[in-house]
Amino acid sequence: MKSWKATLAGLVVAASLGAAPAFAETLRVGMECTYAPFNYRTPDGELAGYDVDVAKGISEIIGVDFEYVCQEWDGMIPALLANKFDLIIASMSITEKRMEQIDFSSPYRVSIGRLVGPVGKDWNLFDDNGEPIAENFSGLRVGVERASTYFEWFSAKMPDAELALYDSNEAMYLDLKNGRVDMIMTNPMKAHLSFLSGDGAGKYEFVSPAVDEPEFFGPGVGVGLRKGNEELRDNISAAIRQLIRDGKLEEYALKIFPFPIHSEAWAEIE
């Protein structure tokens, strides 16, 4: 298996080769449509969030209209391969396992995970270096989204933990509040905004440091597409570089977070 650095290097090389587009005037984009604040529907039914802003920015730069298709997470890659849509712009982390099936653009968002659980528990789950203590997870019931990088990480690192699999974040948070799971692992940016600063405030907290293991989470989040579409992939990657240079990715992030959620170094990959 290639290292995550080799994976990113391959994306960098590919992203520097873009030429004039030769693809359809309209492309279909798959996303969950329930994953606030990244992609979700507003009360009036409009799609919104960071992924949606990124998609719109890419669309404008490459001169292609996007149509959006809502898809449950665990069926996202199968649906792409079945030609239900042409792109995945859904906060999907670039990993070696996924790259065996599909292609990715260069990254547009960082990819990390963190555990959320009730306040006041003394589980002693990580050592002073931030490494998980596998035996201390034995017997704990942990909620993760099905087919996610969090599931892959737990399966490899904490085989004695009992995993509860979910098709949506909403169901996972509901089970955490109802005590059906001891903790959940999810995106910490989303957790802070949608739960820990809301109805979970004072009752739940982060119970782990940020977990950033590129072996499992990859070099970041990218746009997924079927293999064999190199020109489209490269034009999307070039558009992402432009969004970084123009300050647009930071602008999109600051609408939601008090900080950017990408690396400026990604703009220097030509």
PyRosetta script that sets phi, psi and omega in degrees:
from pyrosetta import init, pose_from_sequence

init()
pose = pose_from_sequence("MKSWKATLAGLVVAASLGAAPAFAETLRVGMECTYAPFNYRTPDGELAGYDVDVAKGISEIIGVDFEYVCQEWDGMIPALLANKFDLIIASMSITEKRMEQIDFSSPYRVSIGRLVGPVGKDWNLFDDNGEPIAENFSGLRVGVERASTYFEWFSAKMPDAELALYDSNEAMYLDLKNGRVDMIMTNPMKAHLSFLSGDGAGKYEFVSPAVDEPEFFGPGVGVGLRKGNEELRDNISAAIRQLIRDGKLEEYALKIFPFPIHSEAWAEIE")
pose.set_psi(1, 136.0)
pose.set_omega(1, 177.9)
pose.set_phi(2, -70.1)
pose.set_psi(2, 152.9)
pose.set_omega(2, 175.0)
pose.set_phi(3, -72.8)
pose.set_psi(3, 163.5)
pose.set_omega(3, 178.0)
pose.set_phi(4, -64.0)
pose.set_psi(4, -30.0)
pose.set_omega(4, 177.8)
pose.set_phi(5, -66.6)
pose.set_psi(5, -39.0)
pose.set_omega(5, 177.4)
pose.set_phi(6, -66.9)
pose.set_psi(6, -36.6)
pose.set_omega(6, 177.4)
pose.set_phi(7, -60.9)
pose.set_psi(7, -49.4)
pose.set_omega(7, -179.7)
pose.set_phi(8, -64.4)
pose.set_psi(8, -38.4)
pose.set_omega(8, 178.7)
pose.set_phi(9, -61.3)
pose.set_psi(9, -40.0)
pose.set_omega(9, 178.3)
pose.set_phi(10, -64.1)
pose.set_psi(10, -38.8)
pose.set_omega(10, 177.4)
pose.set_phi(11, -66.7)
pose.set_psi(11, -37.6)
pose.set_omega(11, 179.4)
pose.set_phi(12, -63.2)
pose.set_psi(12, -46.5)
pose.set_omega(12, 179.5)
pose.set_phi(13, -61.5)
pose.set_psi(13, -46.4)
pose.set_omega(13, -178.6)
pose.set_phi(14, -62.8)
pose.set_psi(14, -37.7)
pose.set_omega(14, -175.5)
pose.set_phi(15, -70.4)
pose.set_psi(15, -16.1)
pose.set_omega(15, -177.3)
pose.set_phi(16, -90.2)
pose.set_psi(16, 2.3)
pose.set_omega(16, -171.6)
pose.set_phi(17, -106.6)
pose.set_psi(17, 11.1)
pose.set_omega(17, -173.4)
pose.set_phi(18, -60.8)
pose.set_psi(18, 146.4)
pose.set_omega(18, 176.5)
pose.set_phi(19, -132.6)
pose.set_psi(19, -172.0)
pose.set_omega(19, 178.9)
pose.set_phi(20, -60.6)
pose.set_psi(20, 137.1)
pose.set_omega(20, -175.6)
pose.set_phi(21, -67.2)
pose.set_psi(21, 146.6)
pose.set_omega(21, 176.8)
pose.set_phi(22, -136.2)
pose.set_psi(22, 47.2)
pose.set_omega(22, -177.4)
pose.set_phi(23, -126.6)
pose.set_psi(23, 179.2)
pose.set_omega(23, -172.4)
pose.set_phi(24, -60.0)
pose.set_psi(24, 155.6)
pose.set_omega(24, 179.2)
pose.set_phi(25, -74.8)
pose.set_psi(25, -22.1)
pose.set_omega(25, 176.6)
pose.set_phi(26, -129.5)
pose.set_psi(26, 131.3)
pose.set_omega(26, 178.2)
pose.set_phi(27, -120.9)
pose.set_psi(27, 144.8)
pose.set_omega(27, 178.9)
pose.set_phi(28, -95.0)
pose.set_psi(28, 133.6)
pose.set_omega(28, -175.9)
pose.set_phi(29, -115.7)
pose.set_psi(29, 124.7)
pose.set_omega(29, 176.8)
pose.set_phi(30, -91.5)
pose.set_psi(30, 134.5)
pose.set_omega(30, 173.0)
pose.set_phi(31, -154.7)
pose.set_psi(31, 163.5)
pose.set_omega(31, -176.7)
pose.set_phi(32, -69.0)
pose.set_psi(32, -37.8)
pose.set_omega(32, -177.6)
pose.set_phi(33, 71.3)
pose.set_psi(33, 7.5)
pose.set_omega(33, 178.7)
pose.set_phi(34, -131.6)
pose.set_psi(34, 9.2)
pose.set_omega(34, -170.6)
pose.set_phi(35, -105.4)
pose.set_psi(35, 65.0)
pose.set_omega(35, 178.0)
pose.set_phi(36, -65.7)
pose.set_psi(36, 142.5)
pose.set_omega(36, 6.5)
pose.set_phi(37, -95.3)
pose.set_psi(37, 19.7)
pose.set_omega(37, -174.6)
pose.set_phi(38, -93.6)
pose.set_psi(38, -43.9)
pose.set_omega(38, 172.6)
pose.set_phi(39, -153.5)
pose.set_psi(39, 119.9)
pose.set_omega(39, -174.1)
pose.set_phi(40, -162.5)
pose.set_psi(40, 166.9)
pose.set_omega(40, 176.8)
pose.set_phi(41, -98.5)
pose.set_psi(41, 135.2)
pose.set_omega(41, 174.9)
pose.set_phi(42, -75.1)
pose.set_psi(42, 168.7)
pose.set_omega(42, 179.2)
pose.set_phi(43, -55.9)
pose.set_psi(43, -26.9)
pose.set_omega(43, 178.7)
pose.set_phi(44, -91.0)
pose.set_psi(44, 8.8)
pose.set_omega(44, 173.6)
pose.set_phi(45, 90.4)
pose.set_psi(45, 0.4)
pose.set_omega(45, 179.8)
pose.set_phi(46, -80.3)
pose.set_psi(46, 143.8)
pose.set_omega(46, 174.4)
pose.set_phi(47, -77.3)
pose.set_psi(47, 139.0)
pose.set_omega(47, -178.5)
pose.set_phi(48, -148.3)
pose.set_psi(48, 170.4)
pose.set_omega(48, 177.0)
pose.set_phi(49, 119.3)
pose.set_psi(49, 172.5)
pose.set_omega(49, -175.9)
pose.set_phi(50, -60.3)
pose.set_psi(50, -47.1)
pose.set_omega(50, 179.1)
pose.set_phi(51, -60.0)
pose.set_psi(51, -38.6)
pose.set_omega(51, -179.3)
pose.set_phi(52, -66.5)
pose.set_psi(52, -41.7)
pose.set_omega(52, 177.0)
pose.set_phi(53, -62.8)
pose.set_psi(53, -42.8)
pose.set_omega(53, 178.0)
pose.set_phi(54, -61.2)
pose.set_psi(54, -44.8)
pose.set_omega(54, 179.7)
pose.set_phi(55, -59.2)
pose.set_psi(55, -45.8)
pose.set_omega(55, -179.8)
pose.set_phi(56, -63.6)
pose.set_psi(56, -39.5)
pose.set_omega(56, 178.2)
pose.set_phi(57, -63.7)
pose.set_psi(57, -43.7)
pose.set_omega(57, 177.6)
pose.set_phi(58, -62.5)
pose.set_psi(58, -44.8)
pose.set_omega(58, -178.7)
pose.set_phi(59, -57.1)
pose.set_psi(59, -44.7)
pose.set_omega(59, -179.1)
pose.set_phi(60, -65.0)
pose.set_psi(60, -39.6)
pose.set_omega(60, -176.6)
pose.set_phi(61, -71.5)
pose.set_psi(61, -42.7)
pose.set_omega(61, -177.0)
pose.set_phi(62, -87.8)
pose.set_psi(62, -4.8)
pose.set_omega(62, 174.8)
pose.set_phi(63, 71.6)
pose.set_psi(63, 36.6)
pose.set_omega(63, -179.8)
pose.set_phi(64, -129.0)
pose.set_psi(64, 134.9)
pose.set_omega(64, 175.7)
pose.set_phi(65, -76.2)
pose.set_psi(65, 144.1)
pose.set_omega(65, 176.8)
pose.set_phi(66, -111.9)
pose.set_psi(66, 135.9)
pose.set_omega(66, 168.5)
pose.set_phi(67, -111.8)
pose.set_psi(67, 142.4)
pose.set_omega(67, -171.5)
pose.set_phi(68, -107.6)
pose.set_psi(68, 136.8)
pose.set_omega(68, -179.6)
pose.set_phi(69, -123.0)
pose.set_psi(69, 124.0)
pose.set_omega(69, 179.7)
pose.set_phi(70, -85.0)
pose.set_psi(70, 133.6)
pose.set_omega(70, -172.9)
pose.set_phi(71, -146.7)
pose.set_psi(71, 134.1)
pose.set_omega(71, 175.2)
pose.set_phi(72, -63.3)
pose.set_psi(72, 148.6)
pose.set_omega(72, -169.9)
pose.set_phi(73, -59.6)
pose.set_psi(73, -46.9)
pose.set_omega(73, -173.0)
pose.set_phi(74, -68.3)
pose.set_psi(74, -15.0)
pose.set_omega(74, 176.9)
pose.set_phi(75, -103.6)
pose.set_psi(75, 9.9)
pose.set_omega(75, -172.8)
pose.set_phi(76, -63.0)
pose.set_psi(76, -52.7)
pose.set_omega(76, -178.8)
pose.set_phi(77, -68.5)
pose.set_psi(77, -45.4)
pose.set_omega(77, 175.6)
pose.set_phi(78, -55.6)
pose.set_psi(78, -38.7)
pose.set_omega(78, -180.0)
pose.set_phi(79, -67.4)
pose.set_psi(79, -38.6)
pose.set_omega(79, 175.9)
pose.set_phi(80, -61.8)
pose.set_psi(80, -46.1)
pose.set_omega(80, -178.8)
pose.set_phi(81, -67.5)
pose.set_psi(81, -25.7)
pose.set_omega(81, 178.1)
pose.set_phi(82, -87.6)
pose.set_psi(82, 7.5)
pose.set_omega(82, 175.9)
pose.set_phi(83, 68.0)
pose.set_psi(83, 27.3)
pose.set_omega(83, 174.3)
pose.set_phi(84, -71.5)
pose.set_psi(84, -29.3)
pose.set_omega(84, 173.4)
pose.set_phi(85, -153.3)
pose.set_psi(85, 173.9)
pose.set_omega(85, -171.5)
pose.set_phi(86, -103.7)
pose.set_psi(86, -26.2)
pose.set_omega(86, -177.3)
pose.set_phi(87, -136.0)
pose.set_psi(87, 151.8)
pose.set_omega(87, 168.4)
pose.set_phi(88, -111.8)
pose.set_psi(88, 117.3)
pose.set_omega(88, 172.8)
pose.set_phi(89, -125.8)
pose.set_psi(89, 83.7)
pose.set_omega(89, -166.5)
pose.set_phi(90, -148.4)
pose.set_psi(90, 36.3)
pose.set_omega(90, -179.5)
pose.set_phi(91, 57.2)
pose.set_psi(91, 39.9)
pose.set_omega(91, 179.0)
pose.set_phi(92, -89.4)
pose.set_psi(92, 122.0)
pose.set_omega(92, 180.0)
pose.set_phi(93, -70.7)
pose.set_psi(93, 142.3)
pose.set_omega(93, 177.3)
pose.set_phi(94, -80.5)
pose.set_psi(94, 114.4)
pose.set_omega(94, 178.6)
pose.set_phi(95, -131.7)
pose.set_psi(95, 158.1)
pose.set_omega(95, 179.1)
pose.set_phi(96, -60.1)
pose.set_psi(96, -40.6)
pose.set_omega(96, -178.5)
pose.set_phi(97, -62.2)
pose.set_psi(97, -44.5)
pose.set_omega(97, 179.1)
pose.set_phi(98, -68.9)
pose.set_psi(98, -33.0)
pose.set_omega(98, -179.2)
pose.set_phi(99, -71.1)
pose.set_psi(99, -11.7)
pose.set_omega(99, 171.9)
pose.set_phi(100, -70.7)
pose.set_psi(100, -24.2)
pose.set_omega(100, -177.2)
pose.set_phi(101, -104.5)
pose.set_psi(101, -40.5)
pose.set_omega(101, -173.7)
pose.set_phi(102, -133.9)
pose.set_psi(102, 171.8)
pose.set_omega(102, 177.9)
pose.set_phi(103, -101.5)
pose.set_psi(103, 162.7)
pose.set_omega(103, 177.8)
pose.set_phi(104, -136.6)
pose.set_psi(104, 148.7)
pose.set_omega(104, 166.6)
pose.set_phi(105, -73.1)
pose.set_psi(105, 177.2)
pose.set_omega(105, 169.3)
pose.set_phi(106, -68.2)
pose.set_psi(106, 161.9)
pose.set_omega(106, -171.0)
pose.set_phi(107, -73.4)
pose.set_psi(107, 151.7)
pose.set_omega(107, 174.7)
pose.set_phi(108, -124.6)
pose.set_psi(108, -3.9)
pose.set_omega(108, 178.1)
pose.set_phi(109, -153.9)
pose.set_psi(109, 147.8)
pose.set_omega(109, 176.6)
pose.set_phi(110, -69.5)
pose.set_psi(110, 159.9)
pose.set_omega(110, -177.0)
pose.set_phi(111, -132.5)
pose.set_psi(111, 109.6)
pose.set_omega(111, 179.2)
pose.set_phi(112, -141.3)
pose.set_psi(112, 171.8)
pose.set_omega(112, 177.4)
pose.set_phi(113, -139.0)
pose.set_psi(113, 161.7)
pose.set_omega(113, 178.2)
pose.set_phi(114, -157.1)
pose.set_psi(114, 147.3)
pose.set_omega(114, 179.7)
pose.set_phi(115, -87.8)
pose.set_psi(115, 140.1)
pose.set_omega(115, 177.1)
pose.set_phi(116, -122.7)
pose.set_psi(116, 132.4)
pose.set_omega(116, 179.6)
pose.set_phi(117, -152.0)
pose.set_psi(117, -179.5)
pose.set_omega(117, -179.3)
pose.set_phi(118, -63.6)
pose.set_psi(118, 148.7)
pose.set_omega(118, 176.6)
pose.set_phi(119, -66.6)
pose.set_psi(119, 142.5)
pose.set_omega(119, 170.5)
pose.set_phi(120, 89.3)
pose.set_psi(120, 0.9)
pose.set_omega(120, 177.4)
pose.set_phi(121, -80.4)
pose.set_psi(121, 141.3)
pose.set_omega(121, -179.8)
pose.set_phi(122, -114.2)
pose.set_psi(122, 74.3)
pose.set_omega(122, -175.2)
pose.set_phi(123, -85.6)
pose.set_psi(123, -23.4)
pose.set_omega(123, -179.0)
pose.set_phi(124, 53.0)
pose.set_psi(124, 61.9)
pose.set_omega(124, -171.6)
pose.set_phi(125, -92.2)
pose.set_psi(125, -19.4)
pose.set_omega(125, -176.7)
pose.set_phi(126, -133.5)
pose.set_psi(126, 146.1)
pose.set_omega(126, 179.0)
pose.set_phi(127, -83.7)
pose.set_psi(127, -176.4)
pose.set_omega(127, -175.6)
pose.set_phi(128, -66.6)
pose.set_psi(128, -17.6)
pose.set_omega(128, 177.7)
pose.set_phi(129, -94.1)
pose.set_psi(129, 6.0)
pose.set_omega(129, 179.4)
pose.set_phi(130, 80.3)
pose.set_psi(130, 14.1)
pose.set_omega(130, 179.7)
pose.set_phi(131, -91.3)
pose.set_psi(131, 138.3)
pose.set_omega(131, -179.7)
pose.set_phi(132, -67.1)
pose.set_psi(132, 143.2)
pose.set_omega(132, 175.1)
pose.set_phi(133, -98.5)
pose.set_psi(133, 97.4)
pose.set_omega(133, -167.3)
pose.set_phi(134, -57.0)
pose.set_psi(134, -42.8)
pose.set_omega(134, -174.7)
pose.set_phi(135, -65.5)
pose.set_psi(135, -25.0)
pose.set_omega(135, -179.7)
pose.set_phi(136, -77.1)
pose.set_psi(136, -7.7)
pose.set_omega(136, 174.7)
pose.set_phi(137, -90.2)
pose.set_psi(137, -7.9)
pose.set_omega(137, -178.4)
pose.set_phi(138, -59.5)
pose.set_psi(138, 127.8)
pose.set_omega(138, 178.0)
pose.set_phi(139, 86.8)
pose.set_psi(139, -10.3)
pose.set_omega(139, 178.6)
pose.set_phi(140, -82.3)
pose.set_psi(140, 143.0)
pose.set_omega(140, 177.8)
pose.set_phi(141, -101.6)
pose.set_psi(141, 117.5)
pose.set_omega(141, -172.5)
pose.set_phi(142, -117.9)
pose.set_psi(142, 128.4)
pose.set_omega(142, 177.5)
pose.set_phi(143, -88.2)
pose.set_psi(143, 131.3)
pose.set_omega(143, 175.5)
pose.set_phi(144, -140.2)
pose.set_psi(144, 154.6)
pose.set_omega(144, 177.4)
pose.set_phi(145, -76.8)
pose.set_psi(145, 137.9)
pose.set_omega(145, -178.7)
pose.set_phi(146, -58.3)
pose.set_psi(146, 138.8)
pose.set_omega(146, 176.1)
pose.set_phi(147, 64.1)
pose.set_psi(147, 20.9)
pose.set_omega(147, -179.1)
pose.set_phi(148, -95.2)
pose.set_psi(148, 166.4)
pose.set_omega(148, 175.0)
pose.set_phi(149, -65.2)
pose.set_psi(149, -28.8)
pose.set_omega(149, 177.6)
pose.set_phi(150, -64.9)
pose.set_psi(150, -40.0)
pose.set_omega(150, 175.3)
pose.set_phi(151, -61.3)
pose.set_psi(151, -45.0)
pose.set_omega(151, 180.0)
pose.set_phi(152, -61.8)
pose.set_psi(152, -43.0)
pose.set_omega(152, -178.3)
pose.set_phi(153, -64.0)
pose.set_psi(153, -47.3)
pose.set_omega(153, -179.5)
pose.set_phi(154, -64.4)
pose.set_psi(154, -42.4)
pose.set_omega(154, -178.6)
pose.set_phi(155, -59.8)
pose.set_psi(155, -37.0)
pose.set_omega(155, -178.5)
pose.set_phi(156, -82.3)
pose.set_psi(156, -37.5)
pose.set_omega(156, -170.6)
pose.set_phi(157, -94.2)
pose.set_psi(157, -36.5)
pose.set_omega(157, -174.9)
pose.set_phi(158, -128.6)
pose.set_psi(158, 70.2)
pose.set_omega(158, -175.4)
pose.set_phi(159, -65.0)
pose.set_psi(159, -18.8)
pose.set_omega(159, -179.5)
pose.set_phi(160, -86.9)
pose.set_psi(160, -8.3)
pose.set_omega(160, 176.7)
pose.set_phi(161, -75.4)
pose.set_psi(161, 146.1)
pose.set_omega(161, 177.0)
pose.set_phi(162, -91.5)
pose.set_psi(162, 117.3)
pose.set_omega(162, -177.0)
pose.set_phi(163, -95.7)
pose.set_psi(163, 132.5)
pose.set_omega(163, 171.2)
pose.set_phi(164, -105.7)
pose.set_psi(164, 123.8)
pose.set_omega(164, -173.3)
pose.set_phi(165, -100.3)
pose.set_psi(165, 138.3)
pose.set_omega(165, -175.8)
pose.set_phi(166, -129.4)
pose.set_psi(166, 150.6)
pose.set_omega(166, 177.2)
pose.set_phi(167, -90.5)
pose.set_psi(167, -12.3)
pose.set_omega(167, 180.0)
pose.set_phi(168, -150.2)
pose.set_psi(168, 154.7)
pose.set_omega(168, 175.8)
pose.set_phi(169, -65.5)
pose.set_psi(169, -35.1)
pose.set_omega(169, -177.7)
pose.set_phi(170, -59.4)
pose.set_psi(170, -45.2)
pose.set_omega(170, 179.0)
pose.set_phi(171, -65.8)
pose.set_psi(171, -36.0)
pose.set_omega(171, -179.8)
pose.set_phi(172, -65.9)
pose.set_psi(172, -46.6)
pose.set_omega(172, 178.0)
pose.set_phi(173, -63.4)
pose.set_psi(173, -38.2)
pose.set_omega(173, 179.4)
pose.set_phi(174, -61.8)
pose.set_psi(174, -42.7)
pose.set_omega(174, 179.3)
pose.set_phi(175, -68.9)
pose.set_psi(175, -32.9)
pose.set_omega(175, 175.5)
pose.set_phi(176, -63.2)
pose.set_psi(176, -46.1)
pose.set_omega(176, -179.1)
pose.set_phi(177, -66.4)
pose.set_psi(177, -31.1)
pose.set_omega(177, -179.4)
pose.set_phi(178, -88.4)
pose.set_psi(178, 1.2)
pose.set_omega(178, 176.7)
pose.set_phi(179, 78.3)
pose.set_psi(179, 15.6)
pose.set_omega(179, 179.6)
pose.set_phi(180, -80.1)
pose.set_psi(180, -18.7)
pose.set_omega(180, 172.3)
pose.set_phi(181, -129.9)
pose.set_psi(181, 153.6)
pose.set_omega(181, 179.3)
pose.set_phi(182, -77.9)
pose.set_psi(182, -33.0)
pose.set_omega(182, -177.8)
pose.set_phi(183, -161.7)
pose.set_psi(183, 169.2)
pose.set_omega(183, 175.1)
pose.set_phi(184, -131.6)
pose.set_psi(184, 156.8)
pose.set_omega(184, 172.2)
pose.set_phi(185, -116.3)
pose.set_psi(185, 129.5)
pose.set_omega(185, -174.8)
pose.set_phi(186, -156.3)
pose.set_psi(186, -175.6)
pose.set_omega(186, 177.0)
pose.set_phi(187, -71.7)
pose.set_psi(187, 121.5)
pose.set_omega(187, -175.3)
pose.set_phi(188, -68.2)
pose.set_psi(188, -28.5)
pose.set_omega(188, 177.9)
pose.set_phi(189, -64.8)
pose.set_psi(189, -46.9)
pose.set_omega(189, 178.4)
pose.set_phi(190, -64.7)
pose.set_psi(190, -43.5)
pose.set_omega(190, -177.9)
pose.set_phi(191, -60.5)
pose.set_psi(191, -42.4)
pose.set_omega(191, -179.2)
pose.set_phi(192, -62.1)
pose.set_psi(192, -46.2)
pose.set_omega(192, -174.6)
pose.set_phi(193, -75.3)
pose.set_psi(193, -46.6)
pose.set_omega(193, -168.9)
pose.set_phi(194, -91.6)
pose.set_psi(194, -11.2)
pose.set_omega(194, -174.5)
pose.set_phi(195, -135.6)
pose.set_psi(195, -57.5)
pose.set_omega(195, -174.8)
pose.set_phi(196, -69.7)
pose.set_psi(196, -22.8)
pose.set_omega(196, 175.4)
pose.set_phi(197, -96.8)
pose.set_psi(197, 1.7)
pose.set_omega(197, -178.2)
pose.set_phi(198, -119.2)
pose.set_psi(198, -121.7)
pose.set_omega(198, -174.2)
pose.set_phi(199, -73.9)
pose.set_psi(199, -8.2)
pose.set_omega(199, 176.1)
pose.set_phi(200, -95.1)
pose.set_psi(200, -2.8)
pose.set_omega(200, -176.5)
pose.set_phi(201, -60.2)
pose.set_psi(201, 129.9)
pose.set_omega(201, 178.8)
pose.set_phi(202, 82.2)
pose.set_psi(202, -15.0)
pose.set_omega(202, -179.6)
pose.set_phi(203, -107.5)
pose.set_psi(203, -28.9)
pose.set_omega(203, -177.9)
pose.set_phi(204, -131.6)
pose.set_psi(204, 157.6)
pose.set_omega(204, -177.2)
pose.set_phi(205, -154.5)
pose.set_psi(205, 169.2)
pose.set_omega(205, 170.7)
pose.set_phi(206, -70.1)
pose.set_psi(206, 130.1)
pose.set_omega(206, -178.8)
pose.set_phi(207, -115.4)
pose.set_psi(207, 20.9)
pose.set_omega(207, 175.6)
pose.set_phi(208, -153.8)
pose.set_psi(208, 159.8)
pose.set_omega(208, 168.8)
pose.set_phi(209, -71.5)
pose.set_psi(209, 173.5)
pose.set_omega(209, 173.9)
pose.set_phi(210, -65.4)
pose.set_psi(210, 131.5)
pose.set_omega(210, 178.6)
pose.set_phi(211, -100.5)
pose.set_psi(211, 114.5)
pose.set_omega(211, -176.5)
pose.set_phi(212, -129.5)
pose.set_psi(212, 83.0)
pose.set_omega(212, -179.9)
pose.set_phi(213, -115.7)
pose.set_psi(213, 99.6)
pose.set_omega(213, -175.8)
pose.set_phi(214, -56.7)
pose.set_psi(214, -24.7)
pose.set_omega(214, 177.4)
pose.set_phi(215, -57.4)
pose.set_psi(215, -34.0)
pose.set_omega(215, -178.8)
pose.set_phi(216, -104.1)
pose.set_psi(216, -40.2)
pose.set_omega(216, -174.0)
pose.set_phi(217, -95.8)
pose.set_psi(217, -8.2)
pose.set_omega(217, 178.0)
pose.set_phi(218, 73.7)
pose.set_psi(218, -174.8)
pose.set_omega(218, -177.9)
pose.set_phi(219, -81.1)
pose.set_psi(219, -4.4)
pose.set_omega(219, -179.3)
pose.set_phi(220, 154.8)
pose.set_psi(220, -170.1)
pose.set_omega(220, 178.8)
pose.set_phi(221, -98.4)
pose.set_psi(221, 134.7)
pose.set_omega(221, 179.7)
pose.set_phi(222, -134.1)
pose.set_psi(222, 177.4)
pose.set_omega(222, 174.9)
pose.set_phi(223, -86.6)
pose.set_psi(223, 125.9)
pose.set_omega(223, 179.8)
pose.set_phi(224, -93.8)
pose.set_psi(224, 145.1)
pose.set_omega(224, 176.4)
pose.set_phi(225, -155.5)
pose.set_psi(225, 162.1)
pose.set_omega(225, -179.0)
pose.set_phi(226, -66.0)
pose.set_psi(226, 148.3)
pose.set_omega(226, 176.6)
pose.set_phi(227, -63.7)
pose.set_psi(227, 152.5)
pose.set_omega(227, -179.7)
pose.set_phi(228, 92.9)
pose.set_psi(228, 4.9)
pose.set_omega(228, 178.1)
pose.set_phi(229, -115.8)
pose.set_psi(229, 53.3)
pose.set_omega(229, -173.0)
pose.set_phi(230, -61.1)
pose.set_psi(230, -40.6)
pose.set_omega(230, -177.9)
pose.set_phi(231, -64.7)
pose.set_psi(231, -43.5)
pose.set_omega(231, 177.0)
pose.set_phi(232, -62.4)
pose.set_psi(232, -46.6)
pose.set_omega(232, 178.7)
pose.set_phi(233, -56.1)
pose.set_psi(233, -45.5)
pose.set_omega(233, -175.8)
pose.set_phi(234, -69.6)
pose.set_psi(234, -35.4)
pose.set_omega(234, 176.7)
pose.set_phi(235, -68.5)
pose.set_psi(235, -37.3)
pose.set_omega(235, 176.0)
pose.set_phi(236, -65.0)
pose.set_psi(236, -43.3)
pose.set_omega(236, 178.8)
pose.set_phi(237, -61.8)
pose.set_psi(237, -42.0)
pose.set_omega(237, 177.5)
pose.set_phi(238, -63.1)
pose.set_psi(238, -37.8)
pose.set_omega(238, 177.9)
pose.set_phi(239, -64.6)
pose.set_psi(239, -39.5)
pose.set_omega(239, 177.7)
pose.set_phi(240, -62.9)
pose.set_psi(240, -41.6)
pose.set_omega(240, 176.4)
pose.set_phi(241, -59.2)
pose.set_psi(241, -41.7)
pose.set_omega(241, -179.9)
pose.set_phi(242, -66.0)
pose.set_psi(242, -39.9)
pose.set_omega(242, 178.4)
pose.set_phi(243, -61.7)
pose.set_psi(243, -36.3)
pose.set_omega(243, 177.4)
pose.set_phi(244, -67.9)
pose.set_psi(244, -49.3)
pose.set_omega(244, -177.3)
pose.set_phi(245, -62.9)
pose.set_psi(245, -35.3)
pose.set_omega(245, -179.2)
pose.set_phi(246, -81.1)
pose.set_psi(246, -2.1)
pose.set_omega(246, -179.6)
pose.set_phi(247, 79.1)
pose.set_psi(247, 9.7)
pose.set_omega(247, -176.4)
pose.set_phi(248, -72.3)
pose.set_psi(248, -40.7)
pose.set_omega(248, 179.4)
pose.set_phi(249, -61.9)
pose.set_psi(249, -39.6)
pose.set_omega(249, 177.0)
pose.set_phi(250, -65.1)
pose.set_psi(250, -41.2)
pose.set_omega(250, 178.2)
pose.set_phi(251, -60.1)
pose.set_psi(251, -44.0)
pose.set_omega(251, 179.1)
pose.set_phi(252, -61.5)
pose.set_psi(252, -43.6)
pose.set_omega(252, -178.2)
pose.set_phi(253, -66.3)
pose.set_psi(253, -40.8)
pose.set_omega(253, -175.7)
pose.set_phi(254, -71.1)
pose.set_psi(254, -12.0)
pose.set_omega(254, 171.6)
pose.set_phi(255, -69.3)
pose.set_psi(255, -20.2)
pose.set_omega(255, -173.3)
pose.set_phi(256, -120.8)
pose.set_psi(256, -45.8)
pose.set_omega(256, -173.7)
pose.set_phi(257, -114.0)
pose.set_psi(257, 161.3)
pose.set_omega(257, 176.0)
pose.set_phi(258, -86.0)
pose.set_psi(258, 18.0)
pose.set_omega(258, -176.4)
pose.set_phi(259, -157.0)
pose.set_psi(259, 155.0)
pose.set_omega(259, 174.5)
pose.set_phi(260, -71.6)
pose.set_psi(260, 158.2)
pose.set_omega(260, -177.5)
pose.set_phi(261, -126.5)
pose.set_psi(261, 33.4)
pose.set_omega(261, 175.1)
pose.set_phi(262, -138.1)
pose.set_psi(262, 172.4)
pose.set_omega(262, 176.3)
pose.set_phi(263, -103.1)
pose.set_psi(263, 128.7)
pose.set_omega(263, 176.8)
pose.set_phi(264, -62.5)
pose.set_psi(264, -25.9)
pose.set_omega(264, 179.8)
pose.set_phi(265, -62.2)
pose.set_psi(265, -22.9)
pose.set_omega(265, 179.6)
pose.set_phi(266, -65.9)
pose.set_psi(266, -18.5)
pose.set_omega(266, 178.0)
pose.set_phi(267, -79.0)
pose.set_psi(267, -10.1)
pose.set_omega(267, -174.1)
pose.set_phi(268, -109.8)
pose.set_psi(268, 40.5)
pose.set_omega(268, -173.2)
pose.set_phi(269, -103.2)
pose.set_psi(269, 8.6)
pose.set_omega(269, -179.3)
pose.set_phi(270, -76.6)
pose.dump_pdb("model.pdb")
